[in-house]
Amino acid sequence: MPQFPAIRMRRTRSAPWIRNLVRETELSSKDLIWPIFVHEGKEIQDIASMPGVQRLPVSQLSKIAKQAKQSGIPAIAIFPNIDPAKKDLRGTEAANPDNLVCRAIYELKSSCPDMGVIADVALDPFTSTGQDGIVIDGKVDNDQTLEQLVAQSLTQVGAGCDVLAPSDMMDGRIGYIRAALETGGHLDTLILSYAAKYASGFYGPFRDAVGSSSALSGDKKTYQMDPANKDEALREVALDIEEGADMVMVKPGLAYLDIAAQVKQAFGLPTFAYQVSGEYAMIRAAAQNGWIDGDGVMMESLLAFKRAGCDGILTYFAPDAARVLG
């Protein structure tokens, strides 16, 4: 192989036009999914641990949908902050067809029918324990939780969502949900499985946003994955694909890019990653303090997901990234 000086790697870095020509990875607004928080009130609420992100009343969602469409963002993911008075041990509000999530779905689809709407499937915003499942005798009961997740899923599909995104990490939930969708005639509903979701310390601001942090008793290590495990993630993904997932997700994102890359390489299925609240908050806070170039680090972090093989990225930076992308 030729060596220096015949080969000078800097030649293809010498000017913007050549850097653009040889660039291996591209990022566009079409790669972004915008997670939003909704609440029961009538005012926009700032989230202290997530600077620049707010809880929105349902009345604001038409505006959000139109902003996303104008920015080229193809999909919005909904996460609710439920009135504590509506929470109980079983998360029964999750299956209420007039709950906050269903009203948000309806508002988004009514104002922008061709916007993709993704609904989270998990009980933690609705349970008084802050757990993703039903707690019985101090433990999250997998099989009883499945029944409630199916009820939640059918309720959200009935409201008009395009994609169900089970994030609960109960065993067998993809198969249960897919069977219920088929039986109910919802043949075209997509399932985006949080297939490899780790028990991470990066979720703190999210729990503040949905109001589950103060209610959470214990941790979620009995169902979310051990951050030390890689092979287990591939097993989880394989099982979810067999059960009927159309797309899979790795969560968190930046600290688990190796997992995302291996999942994409191993299965070739549409693969997504979630740039979670803690990752967002660290970048945003450092930028606000003048320690980093906020837009530059934001775009670099998002490009890393694409370089790892991700087809799409859930990120709170979506509207800002779309602005930078022009």
C-alpha positions, 0 to 999 in steps of 0.5 A: 500500500502506498505510504506518505508522501504519496498518500496524504490523508489531508488532501480530502480535508483541504476545503469544504467542497471536497469534505462535502463530496467525501462525507460518509454519513449524512444527517437530515431532519427526516432522521429525527423524532421529536419527543414532547411532554403533555400535561393536563393544565392550560399553561406551558410549564418549564422543566427545570432539569431540561432547559429549553423543554416544556410540558405542553397543554393539549391546546398547543399541540396543533402548533407543535405539529405544524412546526414539526411539519414545516421543519421536516420532522416526520414524527412526534412521540408523546409522553404524559404528565398525569394528574397524581389523583388519577394514578393508582397501583395498576395504572388503570388511567392508561386504558381510559380512552379519554385520557391525556395521551389519547386526547393528545394523539387526537389533537396531533392527528386532527391538525396534521394527519400526515404527521407520524404519532408515536405513543409510549406503552408503559405504565410508569406515568400512570402508576402510583409507584412510578414503576412500569408495571403492576407491583404485587407483594413488592415486585413488578408482576410481569404477566398481569402487567401484560394485560394492562399494556394490551389495554393501553395499546388498544386504547391508543390505537383507537385514538389514532396513533400510528406507532406503539412504542413499548418501553416497559421491558416486560417479557413477552409484551411485543407478542401480546400486543401484536396478537391483540392488534391482529385480532382487533383488525389493526393490521397496519399499526407499527410497533417500535420496541424499546428492545434494549433499554438499560437501567440507566442513570441518564433518565432522571430529568425525564422522570421529573418531566413526567412526574414519576421521580417523586413517586418511584419506589425502588429501582427498575433493575429487575426488568431494565437491562444491566448496563454491563451486558451486550450479548443480552441486548442482542437476545432481547432484540431477536425475541422482539423481532420474532414476536412482531416488532417492526422497528427496534430501539436502543436506550439510552443513546450516546453511552450505548452506540456500540449496542446500536451498531451491533443491533443494526449489523446483526439484524438489519431491521430499522434501528432507532436510538433515544438521546435521553433526557440526561444526555440532552441536559448535559449538553444544554447545561454546558452550552448555557454555561459557555463551556461548549459550542451548543449547536456544534456539540448537538450536531456532532452528537446526532451525527454519531447516531447516524454513523453508528447505523441508526435509521432514526433518533429520538431527541429533544434537540429535534427542532433545534437540529432542524433549524441548523440543518436549514 
